[in-house]
Amino acid sequence: MLPFLPGIQPDSRIRAFIEEGVIKLARPPAEGQIQPASLDLRLGDKAYRVRASFLPGPGSTVVRRLDQLALHEIDLTRGAVLETGCVYVAELMEGLALPQGLRAAANPKSSTGRLDVFTRVITDRAREFDLVEEGYEGPLFIEISPRTFPVLVRSGSRLSQIRFRAGEARLDDRTLGELHERETLVSAATPSFQSGVAVSVDLAGFDGLVGYRGKRHTALVDVDRVGAYRVADFWEPIQADASRSLILDPDQFYILASKEAVHVPPDYAVEMTPFDALVGEFRVHYAGFFDPGFGHGGAGGKGARAVLEVRSRDVPFIIEDGQIVGRLVYEHMAARPDALYGADLKSNYQGQALKLSKHFRD
């Protein structure tokens, strides 16, 4: 096995991890499963409706906890509907045998977040969701909780993705500022650097539209169908007004966009960090991974807006145009990927402004 260069591991190393058995696959990799800086995770053949979300803890496995908490088993080989307000745990086709020095982190795919489907990866003996410690050997599972729309999934559906990291990859604020001077990471005139680059919300609007609010009691969304659904059947448009503000209802889900155009140079990867609850009671961006090349060549080098999946926590909360809603953490790649987002791949969100998930047609 080759030594690990520090940083986020690129697509070439992910392919090598599969060949070396670091990543264990129940079935051969699917087309497009390996992304520039991550691996898509595929649902296995079984899922379980569970009484409650859980972490197995240091002394237990996921299967053992499922024996205690599962209400019934669901066959995914023929497809299954996952209902809103319910919690499911599914086995994944991918497992891991991480050597020392290599760790991993998972995140929902962008299309998953834009459907308001909350997902978290679980390992045996885990004390945290979505994080896999170095040396872990075992299966992977995923918790799935649809919040707004019921979804149809099946074996092979991809709801989450995983990144592999060696050493210290995160750029400090000084290095980030220097990179911004060279590459223009965000389009803000005076960007804020504080444990990442600040991102704010755009409520001035795009041709009079500031976002979308998810409808309730809709038909289901098949997560594997692209361009299959009318926007009007699932979403209410939110028009801009003179106040340039929006009151978030805690029972609603919103798709908004960042004021800044975001640029991820080819030698870097980005994650949007959770919003600081001390500043406002809402959560932004379930799906936080941005691949190398996002907003780069395929967007004319001018960046692309970050689409924000927004949900208020417990109380109505008002947000204003230009309010900071998150921060982008930049990490260096261990090597430049063979393929970049948008330039070499069929990328659904390159050059985007305000954009719903790939399942909806204009």
C-alpha positions in Angstrom: 0.0 0.0 0.0 1.3 3.4 -0.9 2.0 5.9 1.9 -0.7 8.5 2.5 0.1 12.0 1.4 -1.5 14.5 3.8 -4.8 15.9 2.7 -8.1 14.8 1.2 -7.5 11.7 -0.9 -8.4 12.1 -4.6 -10.2 9.8 -7.0 -7.1 8.0 -8.0 -6.4 7.0 -4.4 -10.0 6.0 -3.9 -9.7 3.6 -6.8 -6.5 2.2 -5.2 -8.3 1.8 -1.9 -10.9 -0.4 -3.6 -8.1 -2.5 -5.2 -6.2 -2.8 -1.9 -9.3 -3.7 0.2 -9.3 -0.5 2.3 -12.8 0.0 0.8 -14.7 -3.2 0.6 -17.6 -3.5 -1.9 -20.5 -6.0 -1.9 -20.8 -5.3 -5.6 -18.4 -3.8 -8.3 -18.3 0.0 -8.3 -21.1 1.8 -10.3 -20.5 4.3 -13.0 -19.8 7.7 -11.6 -19.6 6.4 -8.0 -16.1 7.7 -7.5 -16.1 11.5 -7.4 -13.1 13.9 -7.5 -12.7 13.8 -3.7 -15.3 11.4 -2.4 -17.0 8.0 -2.9 -20.8 7.8 -3.2 -22.3 5.2 -0.8 -24.9 2.8 -2.1 -27.9 1.4 -0.2 -27.7 -2.4 0.3 -30.6 -4.9 0.2 -32.2 -4.3 3.6 -33.4 -1.4 5.6 -35.1 -1.2 9.0 -37.8 1.1 10.4 -36.5 1.9 13.9 -38.1 3.3 17.0 -35.5 6.0 17.4 -32.2 7.3 16.1 -29.2 5.7 17.9 -25.5 5.4 18.2 -24.2 1.9 19.1 -21.5 3.2 21.5 -18.1 1.6 22.1 -19.4 -1.7 23.3 -21.9 -2.6 20.6 -22.5 -3.1 16.9 -25.2 -1.6 14.7 -26.8 -5.0 14.1 -27.0 -5.6 17.9 -28.8 -2.3 18.4 -31.1 -3.0 15.4 -32.2 -6.3 17.2 -33.4 -4.1 20.0 -34.8 -1.1 18.1 -36.0 -2.3 14.7 -39.8 -2.3 14.2 -39.7 -4.2 10.9 -37.4 -5.1 8.0 -37.7 -3.6 4.5 -36.7 -5.3 1.3 -34.9 -2.7 -0.9 -34.3 -4.9 -3.8 -37.7 -4.1 -5.3 -37.8 -0.5 -4.1 -39.4 0.8 -0.9 -41.1 4.1 0.1 -39.6 5.8 3.1 -42.2 8.0 4.8 -41.8 11.4 6.4 -41.5 11.6 10.1 -40.0 8.1 10.3 -36.4 7.0 11.0 -34.8 4.2 9.0 -31.4 2.5 9.1 -30.1 0.7 6.0 -27.1 -1.4 5.3 -24.6 0.0 2.8 -22.8 -1.9 0.0 -19.5 -0.4 1.1 -17.5 -1.3 4.2 -14.1 -0.2 5.4 -10.8 -1.5 6.6 -9.0 1.7 7.4 -5.3 1.5 8.2 -3.7 3.7 10.8 -3.2 7.3 9.5 -6.4 7.3 7.4 -9.8 8.4 8.6 -13.1 9.2 6.9 -16.1 11.5 7.1 -19.5 11.2 5.5 -22.1 13.8 4.4 -25.4 13.7 2.5 -25.1 14.1 -1.2 -26.2 17.5 -2.5 -29.4 16.1 -4.1 -30.3 14.4 -0.8 -30.0 17.6 1.1 -32.1 19.5 -1.4 -34.9 17.0 -0.9 -34.8 17.5 2.9 -33.8 13.9 3.5 -31.6 13.8 6.6 -28.9 11.1 6.5 -26.1 10.1 8.8 -23.6 7.3 8.4 -23.1 4.9 11.4 -20.3 2.5 12.2 -20.0 -0.3 14.7 -19.0 1.1 18.2 -19.5 4.6 17.0 -19.9 7.5 19.4 -20.4 10.1 16.6 -22.3 10.1 13.4 -20.6 10.5 10.0 -17.0 10.1 11.4 -14.9 7.0 10.9 -11.8 6.7 13.0 -8.5 5.4 11.7 -8.1 1.7 12.1 -11.9 1.0 11.8 -12.7 -2.3 10.1 -16.3 -3.2 9.6 -19.6 -2.4 7.8 -21.2 0.9 7.2 -24.9 1.8 7.8 -26.9 4.9 7.1 -29.7 6.5 9.1 -32.4 8.0 6.8 -35.1 10.4 7.9 -37.2 12.1 5.2 -38.5 15.4 6.5 -40.7 17.0 3.8 -41.3 14.5 0.9 -41.7 10.7 1.1 -39.0 9.1 -1.1 -38.7 6.0 -3.1 -35.3 4.2 -2.7 -33.8 0.9 -3.8 -30.7 -1.1 -3.6 -27.9 1.0 -5.2 -29.5 4.4 -4.5 -26.9 6.9 -3.4 -27.9 9.2 -0.6 -24.5 9.9 1.0 -20.9 10.2 0.2 -17.6 9.7 2.1 -14.2 11.5 2.1 -10.9 10.1 3.2 -8.4 12.3 5.0 -4.8 11.8 6.1 -2.9 14.1 8.4 -3.9 17.8 8.8 -5.6 19.1 5.7 -7.5 22.3 6.9 -6.2 25.7 5.9 -5.9 28.2 8.7 -7.3 31.7 8.2 -4.0 33.3 7.2 -3.4 30.7 4.5 -7.0 31.0 3.4 -6.6 34.7 3.0 -3.5 34.2 0.9 -5.3 31.6 -1.3 -8.1 34.0 -1.8 -5.7 36.7 -3.0 -4.5 34.4 -5.7 -7.7 32.5 -6.6 -10.7 34.6 -5.4 -12.5 32.0 -3.3 -15.7 34.0 -2.9 -17.0 37.0 -4.7 -17.5 39.2 -1.6 -15.7 42.5 -1.7 -14.3 42.1 1.8 -14.6 38.4 2.8 -14.6 37.4 6.4 -12.1 34.8 7.5 -12.8 33.2 10.9 -12.4 29.4 10.9 -13.3 29.4 7.3 -14.8 31.8 4.7 -18.1 33.4 5.6 -21.1 32.8 3.4 -24.3 34.9 3.5 -27.8 34.5 2.2 -29.2 36.3 -0.9 -32.7 37.7 -0.3 -32.4 40.3 -2.9 -33.6 37.7 -5.4 -32.9 36.2 -8.8 -35.3 37.8 -11.2 -37.7 38.5 -8.3 -37.3 35.0 -6.8 -35.4 34.4 -3.5 -36.1 30.7 -2.9 -38.6 27.9 -2.6 -40.6 26.5 0.3 -41.4 22.8 0.4 -45.0 21.8 0.1 -46.6 19.3 2.5 -48.5 16.1 1.7 -47.0 15.8 -1.8 -46.5 12.7 -3.9 -43.3 10.8 -3.4 -39.9 11.5 -5.1 -38.0 8.6 -6.6 -34.4 9.5 -5.7 -33.0 7.8 -8.8 -35.2 9.7 -11.4 -33.7 12.9 -12.9 -36.0 15.7 -14.2 -39.1 13.6 -13.5 -41.2 16.0 -11.4 -42.9 19.4 -11.9 -41.6 22.1 -9.5 -45.1 23.4 -8.9 -46.2 20.0 -7.5 -43.6 20.1 -4.7 -42.5 23.7 -4.1 -43.9 27.1 -3.5 -41.8 30.0 -4.9 -40.9 32.8 -2.5 -40.9 36.2 -4.1 -38.5 39.0 -3.2 -39.9 42.0 -1.4 -38.7 45.4 -0.3 -37.8 44.2 3.2 -35.2 41.8 1.9 -35.9 39.5 4.8 -37.7 36.2 5.4 -39.3 34.6 8.4 -38.5 31.0 8.7 -41.3 28.8 10.0 -39.9 25.8 12.1 -42.4 23.5 10.3 -41.1 24.4 6.8 -38.1 23.6 4.6 -36.5 26.2 2.4 -34.1 26.3 -0.6 -32.2 29.6 -0.7 -28.9 30.6 -2.2 -25.7 32.3 -1.1 -25.0 35.9 -1.9 -21.4 35.0 -2.8 -20.3 33.0 -5.7 -18.0 30.2 -4.5 -14.9 28.9 -6.2 -13.0 25.7 -5.2 -9.7 25.5 -7.0 -8.6 22.1 -8.4 -6.1 21.4 -5.5 -8.6 22.0 -2.7 -11.9 20.6 -1.3 -14.5 22.4 0.8 -17.0 21.6 3.4 -19.6 24.0 4.7 -19.6 23.9 8.5 -22.8 23.8 10.5 -24.2 27.2 11.5 -23.3 28.5 14.9 -26.5 28.2 17.0 -25.4 31.2 19.1 -26.1 33.5 16.2 -29.5 32.1 15.1 -31.8 29.2 15.6 -31.7 27.6 12.3 -29.6 25.0 10.3 -28.1 25.6 6.9 -26.8 23.1 4.4 -27.3 19.5 5.3 -25.0 18.5 2.4 -21.7 20.2 3.0 -19.2 18.8 0.5 -17.9 20.9 -2.4 -15.6 19.0 -4.8 -12.4 20.4 -6.4 -13.4 22.4 -9.5 -16.8 23.6 -8.2 -17.3 27.0 -9.7 -14.0 26.7 -11.6 -13.5 26.1 -15.3 -17.0 24.9 -16.1 -18.4 28.1 -14.6 -16.1 30.4 -16.5 -13.9 30.7 -13.5 -16.5 33.1 -11.9 -17.7 30.7 -9.2 -21.2 29.3 -8.5 -23.7 30.1 -5.7 -23.9 27.7 -2.8 -27.5 26.4 -2.5 -28.6 26.6 1.1 -31.0 24.0 2.6 -32.5 25.8 5.5 -34.7 24.8 8.4 -35.5 26.8 11.5 -34.9 24.8 14.7 -37.7 25.4 17.2 -39.1 28.9 16.8 -39.8 31.3 13.9 -36.7 33.1 13.0 -36.1 36.1 10.7 -33.1 36.2 8.4 -32.0 39.3 6.5 -30.3 39.8 3.1 -26.5 39.5 3.5 -26.8 37.7 6.9 -23.9 35.2 7.5 -25.4 31.7 7.5 -22.3 29.5 7.3 -18.6 29.2 6.7 -16.6 27.3 4.1 -13.7 25.2 5.4 -11.0 24.7 2.7 -8.8 21.7 2.8 -5.9 20.8 0.5 -6.0 17.7 -1.6 -3.3 15.1 -1.2 -3.0 15.3 -5.0 -5.0 16.9 -7.8 -7.9 14.7 -8.9 -7.9 13.0 -12.3 -11.4 14.5 -12.9 -12.7 17.9 -11.7 -16.3 18.8 -10.8 -18.0 20.2 -13.9 -15.0 20.2 -16.2 -14.6 16.4 -16.6 -17.8 15.0 -15.1 -21.6 15.3 -15.7 -22.1 17.6 -12.8 -25.7 18.7 -12.0 -24.9 21.9 -10.1 -21.9 23.5 -11.8 -22.5 27.2 -12.5 -25.7 27.1 -10.5 -27.5 30.1 -9.0 -30.8 29.2 -7.2 -31.4 25.6 -8.1 -33.6 22.8 -6.9 -32.4 19.2 -6.9 -31.9 17.3 -10.1 -35.2 15.5 -9.7 -37.2 18.6 -10.7 -37.7 20.1 -14.2 -38.3 23.7 -15.0 
